């Protein structure tokens, strides 16, 4: 039916250009036939939309799930069968949206309102609804997409404030992050909303649930990749580009993050910095981003310089490894503009490499090879 409606829309030329044309009549008849079929099956298709939403599979971007014991946990395993099912359902929902986007909007807003009033509230119901909402990104017109998303995001943010308990908040937060990450077209067109979303992600980076912090960092990376230019230009009413605010406040933003999560945060900011074409400004942004890491690096290298036995201090070596991984994350996102930062670390890295090699050689000489 979807293919017929597409063919019908292209095959039905304007009546003004086809007066007295039999081909025009045939085209109009074909379009009318498609419309009649659509009306005939409208109730069936509405039922299919409800079923597809209620049985939506989990996308691989979602890290917060309910386990068999009814607990909210963090999950990293990529289930191939689940992802394949999700992709098939997403394709089906996109077709269903094209056939009647107004009906899809009505169903989704109605189901979300039932989450708000508690009549259908459950982790499972909210998850499946939000996975379905995220799956149809780009299948509505821009005006309709904007209207629907504003309603959905506002309701989800309200729901996050209303719900009590770590697990409830974790579920709602993960769904907010998933939905906003799927609609870059909307975010690019609405800077204030994009900035609000970014600030909300920074709030989620302080959540008690570790999986929420992971998703916040991953969603920030996704948004940074797709909307990077909006962060590095001076937006109307702003004193400076938002990326500068992020860099200045990075210590507060990342204060509750684990080392691997800090790496993801730096990767995201790296994508923002990569959009800056002025190399002088880009260099300043890199220095600002890596300033805290460089200060810590300087202190650790100073301790090693004063006493090389510090290289056998496991905690110190872990800190050095974390700093290097942070640099790798930022460098992979920024690219060739990162050269000066690499130069800052290079001689220290070579010195440590030599010292560690000597320690290994001494260990082998004393204890033999393992």
LODOBA-412038 format. One line per field, with one value per residue (C-alpha): residue number from 1; x, y, z. Coordinates in pm, 1 decimal, decimal comma, always signed. Each point is the difference from the previous one (the first is absolute). Layout:
REM LODOBA-412038
nr	c(NUM;...)
east	c(X;...)
north	c(Y;...)
up	c(Z;...)
***
This chain:
REM LODOBA-412038
nr	c(1;2;3;4;5;6;7;8;9;10;11;12;13;14;15;16;17;18;19;20;21;22;23;24;25;26;27;28;29;30;31;32;33;34;35;36;37;38;39;40;41;42;43;44;45;46;47;48;49;50;51;52;53;54;55;56;57;58;59;60;61;62;63;64;65;66;67;68;69;70;71;72;73;74;75;76;77;78;79;80;81;82;83;84;85;86;87;88;89;90;91;92;93;94;95;96;97;98;99;100;101;102;103;104;105;106;107;108;109;110;111;112;113;114;115;116;117;118;119;120;121;122;123;124;125;126;127;128;129;130;131;132;133;134;135;136;137;138;139;140;141;142;143;144;145;146;147;148;149;150;151;152;153;154;155;156;157;158;159;160;161;162;163;164;165;166;167;168;169;170;171;172;173;174;175;176;177;178;179;180;181;182;183;184;185;186;187;188;189;190;191;192;193;194;195;196;197;198;199;200;201;202;203;204;205;206;207;208;209;210;211;212;213;214;215;216;217;218;219;220;221;222;223;224;225;226;227;228;229;230;231;232;233;234;235;236;237;238;239;240;241;242;243;244;245;246;247;248;249;250;251;252;253;254;255;256;257;258;259;260;261;262;263;264;265;266;267;268;269;270;271;272;273;274;275;276;277;278;279;280;281;282;283;284;285;286;287;288;289;290;291;292;293;294;295;296;297;298;299;300;301;302;303;304;305;306;307;308;309;310;311;312;313;314;315;316;317;318;319;320;321;322;323;324;325;326;327;328;329;330;331;332;333;334;335;336;337;338;339;340;341;342;343;344;345;346;347;348;349;350;351;352;353;354;355;356;357;358;359;360;361;362;363;364;365;366;367;368;369;370)
east	c(+0,0;+287,3;+162,1;-334,8;-54,1;+344,9;-59,5;-345,5;+133,1;+255,3;-231,3;-283,5;+94,1;-166,4;-354,8;+66,5;+269,1;-206,0;-341,4;-155,6;+286,8;-89,5;+339,5;-84,1;-329,4;+174,5;+254,2;-274,8;-191,2;+311,9;+53,3;-366,4;+29,0;+300,1;-185,7;-306,4;+219,6;+166,8;-338,0;-122,4;+297,6;+34,7;-139,0;+215,6;+311,9;-81,5;-13,4;+332,3;+158,1;-115,0;+133,7;+336,4;+51,1;-104,1;+245,2;+292,6;+342,8;+293,1;+248,7;+369,0;+54,2;-203,9;+212,4;-263,9;-224,1;-224,5;+142,8;-188,5;-16,5;-172,4;+307,8;+137,4;+354,6;+267,9;+47,1;+270,7;-68,2;-107,2;-269,0;+2,9;-352,9;-144,3;+173,9;-117,5;-356,3;+27,5;+115,8;-290,9;-250,0;+153,6;-41,0;-362,0;-74,0;+153,6;-232,3;-297,0;+93,9;+23,7;-345,7;-160,9;+232,0;-292,8;-125,8;+351,5;+32,7;-339,9;+85,2;+342,2;-122,3;-296,3;+221,5;+241,5;-286,8;-95,8;+355,0;-37,6;-332,2;+121,4;-272,6;+255,7;+318,4;+264,9;+367,1;-74,8;-280,0;+201,0;+307,5;-187,5;-183,1;+321,6;+185,5;-282,9;+10,0;+374,1;-31,3;-213,9;+244,7;-20,3;-324,3;-220,8;+9,5;+217,2;-293,9;-179,5;+323,6;+68,4;-351,0;+7,9;+351,7;-68,5;-299,4;+189,6;+318,7;-192,1;-213,6;+304,4;+184,6;-309,1;-21,4;+364,0;-76,3;-318,2;+139,7;+175,3;+260,0;+335,2;-127,7;-303,9;+216,5;+255,5;-266,3;-147,2;+343,8;+119,3;-309,3;+45,2;+359,0;-92,5;-276,8;+200,2;+296,3;-215,6;-119,0;+305,2;-202,1;-225,8;+290,5;+192,4;-301,0;-60,0;+312,4;-166,4;-148,7;+336,2;+171,8;-268,3;+51,7;+378,7;-41,5;-243,1;+259,9;+253,0;-252,1;-41,7;+379,0;-46,6;-278,3;+55,3;-73,9;+321,6;-183,9;-163,6;+342,4;+117,2;-300,1;+43,8;+359,4;-91,6;-290,4;+225,7;+241,9;-287,3;-127,1;+353,7;+60,7;-325,1;-33,7;+362,5;-5,6;-279,6;+222,8;+297,5;-176,5;-118,2;-378,1;-238,0;-23,5;+311,0;+321,1;+221,2;-25,7;-153,5;+303,0;+202,1;-249,9;+23,7;+381,2;+6,0;-245,7;+135,4;+132,3;-345,4;-172,9;+227,6;+42,9;-211,9;+117,1;+221,2;+324,1;-150,6;-297,8;+232,5;+166,2;-337,5;-68,5;+335,8;-69,1;-330,8;+162,7;+270,6;-263,8;-124,6;+353,7;+63,2;-268,6;+205,1;+184,4;+207,1;+311,3;+102,3;-338,6;-3,2;+339,3;-128,2;-305,0;+220,6;+220,0;-309,7;-142,5;+324,7;+109,2;-110,2;+151,8;+325,0;+24,8;-46,9;+249,1;+256,8;-38,1;+31,9;+302,2;+159,6;-45,3;+158,4;+287,3;+71,8;-23,8;-16,5;-127,4;-335,7;-34,2;-71,8;-287,3;-309,7;-232,7;+237,3;+37,4;-380,9;-28,5;+259,0;-189,7;-328,3;+158,7;+144,4;-336,7;-168,1;+249,6;-67,3;-375,5;+39,3;+261,3;-215,4;-283,5;+202,7;+250,2;+310,5;-68,4;+105,0;+368,2;+109,7;-156,4;+182,3;+323,3;-64,6;-8,1;+249,4;+334,4;-147,9;-145,4;+336,0;+173,8;-249,7;+26,2;+376,2;-33,9;-260,2;+212,9;+294,0;-217,1;-116,7;+358,0;+109,5;-287,8;+93,4;+368,6;-86,1;-283,1;+34,3;-260,7;-349,2)
north	c(+0,0;+236,3;-63,8;+48,0;+332,4;+118,6;-104,1;+153,6;+333,3;+15,7;-136,9;+243,8;+325,6;+332,8;+15,9;+342,9;-146,9;-303,1;+135,0;-243,4;-245,6;-365,6;-62,0;+263,9;-173,6;-331,8;+157,2;+163,1;-327,3;-178,9;+254,2;-26,0;-377,8;+22,9;+247,4;-225,2;-295,1;+208,5;+96,5;-359,1;-127,8;+302,1;-179,4;-304,4;+217,2;+186,4;-334,3;-100,2;+325,0;-74,9;-356,7;+104,8;+262,0;-239,1;-265,9;+219,1;-161,0;+169,5;+200,8;-62,2;+362,8;-64,9;-113,1;+7,5;-307,0;-193,2;-345,6;-322,8;+88,7;+330,9;+209,9;+286,8;-85,6;+111,8;-230,2;+9,5;-326,7;+49,2;-259,2;-60,9;-145,3;+293,5;+255,7;-175,2;-0,5;+367,9;+94,9;-188,9;+165,5;+342,8;-41,4;-106,7;+297,7;+239,8;-137,0;+27,6;+360,6;+90,1;-147,3;+212,3;+216,9;+170,0;-331,8;-96,4;+335,1;-44,0;-350,2;+94,9;+313,2;-192,8;-281,2;+249,3;+181,4;-334,8;-28,2;+347,0;-70,1;-341,2;-205,9;-191,5;+82,1;-268,8;-14,0;-240,4;+210,9;+321,5;-166,5;-147,4;+325,4;+205,1;-256,0;+28,2;+381,7;-1,8;-250,2;+224,2;+292,4;+182,1;-163,5;+300,2;+345,6;+253,7;+198,8;-308,0;-148,8;+323,7;+7,0;-364,1;+12,3;+310,0;-177,2;-324,8;+150,0;+235,3;-288,2;-224,6;+273,7;+52,7;-376,0;-4,0;+265,0;-174,8;-347,9;-91,5;-271,1;-61,1;-267,0;+199,0;+301,3;-218,0;-140,1;+341,0;+158,0;-275,2;+48,6;+378,2;-49,5;-260,5;+212,2;+323,8;-185,1;-122,8;+344,0;+207,7;+185,6;+143,1;+85,5;+177,9;+218,1;+103,1;+118,2;+77,8;-347,3;-153,2;+193,3;-110,7;-362,1;+30,7;+147,6;-279,1;-255,1;+167,5;-39,5;-368,3;-39,3;+44,8;-261,9;-277,0;-272,9;-81,2;-100,1;+342,7;+163,8;-232,8;+86,9;+371,4;-14,5;-208,7;+228,6;+304,0;-162,9;-65,9;+358,3;+140,4;-196,6;+111,1;+359,8;+104,6;+332,7;+137,1;-23,8;+190,7;+306,5;+295,2;-49,8;+301,6;+124,0;-193,7;+164,7;-273,2;-338,4;-266,4;-228,0;+252,5;-21,7;-379,6;+9,4;+253,7;-210,7;-342,8;-77,7;+50,1;-187,7;-305,0;-6,7;-317,1;-181,7;-308,3;+22,6;-174,7;+237,6;+300,9;-135,6;-0,9;+354,6;+118,3;-180,8;+187,6;+338,0;-99,9;-35,0;+350,4;+142,1;-172,9;+221,1;+314,2;+90,8;+281,3;-191,5;+257,4;-15,1;-378,7;-21,2;+212,5;-224,8;-310,3;+155,5;+80,0;-351,1;-176,9;+249,7;-211,5;-317,5;+181,8;+133,6;-349,2;-140,2;+260,4;-93,9;-374,0;+40,9;+222,0;-277,7;-252,9;+237,8;+35,1;-374,7;-257,0;-262,1;+180,2;-186,2;-309,6;+180,5;-164,4;+293,5;+249,4;-218,5;-26,5;+378,8;+34,6;-255,1;+187,1;+328,2;-161,6;-158,3;+338,8;+146,5;-283,6;+65,6;+373,2;-47,3;-249,4;+254,5;+315,9;-132,7;+183,2;+309,9;-207,4;+1,5;+266,8;-194,9;-315,3;+202,8;+103,1;-366,1;-152,8;+46,4;-105,5;-312,5;-87,7;+51,0;-226,0;-260,0;-12,2;-19,2;-278,5;-193,6;+19,0;-123,7;-293,5;-83,9;+13,0;-225,6;-254,8;+12,5;-62,4;-249,6;-143,8;-8,0;-119,9)
up	c(+0,0;+83,9;-339,8;-175,9;+178,7;-108,4;-360,6;+10,5;+126,6;-280,5;-270,5;+68,4;-179,0;+60,4;-136,8;-155,8;-222,6;-101,9;-98,6;-241,7;+41,9;+41,4;+163,0;+258,3;+73,0;+43,7;+234,3;+207,1;+8,4;+123,1;+275,0;+97,8;+14,4;+234,0;+223,7;+13,9;+98,0;+267,9;+145,4;-20,0;+202,2;+230,5;+308,1;-65,8;-42,7;+321,1;+179,3;-155,5;+124,5;+356,4;-18,2;-145,2;+271,7;+278,3;-123,0;-103,0;+35,9;+174,1;-212,4;+61,8;+115,0;+315,1;+295,8;+275,6;+4,2;+236,7;+76,6;+73,7;+369,7;-72,3;+80,7;-209,5;-105,4;-242,9;-297,6;-266,8;-184,2;-360,6;-67,2;-374,9;-10,4;+194,3;-220,4;-318,3;+133,2;+93,5;-349,6;-158,6;+236,9;-59,9;-375,6;+47,3;+228,0;-252,1;-271,2;+237,1;+77,6;-369,0;-59,0;+273,7;+208,1;+176,1;+133,7;+114,9;+179,3;+167,7;+122,5;+138,8;+178,1;+141,2;+131,1;+155,0;+173,6;+157,1;+132,9;+148,8;+173,9;+119,3;-167,4;-212,1;+192,0;+0,3;-91,9;-282,8;-150,1;+12,1;-148,9;-295,2;-70,5;-0,4;-211,3;-252,9;+10,9;-63,6;-283,6;-225,1;-8,5;-333,7;-114,2;+86,9;-152,8;+186,9;+139,7;+126,3;+137,1;+190,0;+147,8;+105,8;+145,2;+208,9;+156,1;+55,9;+146,1;+230,8;+128,1;+50,6;+190,5;+218,3;+55,3;+108,8;+260,9;+116,9;+49,7;+320,7;+46,3;-167,6;-237,8;-114,9;-74,9;-177,3;-235,4;-84,5;-40,3;-235,3;-216,0;-15,2;-114,0;-258,4;-155,3;-24,1;-147,6;-288,4;-117,6;-105,3;-267,6;+269,0;+231,7;-277,5;-75,7;+364,4;+179,4;+334,7;+11,7;-95,0;+278,7;+248,4;-106,0;+43,1;+349,0;+89,0;-111,1;+230,2;+284,5;-83,1;+25,5;+377,0;+34,4;+252,5;-254,2;-185,3;-316,4;-20,0;+7,7;-278,1;-216,0;+70,1;-124,3;-304,7;-89,9;+35,5;-246,8;-245,2;+21,3;-24,8;-320,1;-163,2;+126,8;+56,3;-185,7;+218,2;+307,8;-140,7;-144,1;+203,6;+15,7;+24,6;+357,9;+109,7;+124,9;-146,3;-174,9;+224,1;-41,9;+201,9;+287,9;-11,0;+15,5;+283,9;+204,3;-95,4;+348,9;+152,0;-285,0;+24,9;+378,6;+41,2;-312,3;-14,4;-204,7;-304,7;+14,2;+15,3;-314,0;-176,6;+118,6;-136,6;-326,5;-32,4;+69,1;-248,1;-272,2;+84,3;-16,2;-334,7;-156,7;+76,6;-321,2;+156,0;+106,3;+262,0;+172,2;-34,3;+170,9;+289,8;+38,0;+5,7;+267,9;+203,6;-36,5;+86,2;+269,1;+301,9;-150,1;-81,6;+354,6;+142,8;-252,7;+106,1;+367,3;-66,3;-227,5;+267,4;+258,3;-236,8;-75,3;+371,2;+65,4;-280,9;+244,4;-35,5;-330,9;+210,2;+174,0;-151,1;+71,7;-160,6;-309,4;-25,3;+12,5;-275,8;-209,5;+49,5;-109,0;-312,9;-84,6;+43,5;-246,8;-244,4;+18,9;-57,5;-274,3;-193,7;-7,4;-73,4;-255,6;-121,6;+210,3;+303,1;-100,1;+252,5;+286,7;-111,0;-2,2;+361,3;+108,6;-240,6;+180,5;+333,7;-161,9;-155,6;+334,7;+177,5;-275,2;+52,5;+379,7;-16,6;-250,1;+240,3;+287,8;-211,5;-99,0;+365,3;+100,7;-267,7;+101,7;+363,9;-29,7;-348,1;-272,9;+89,4)
***
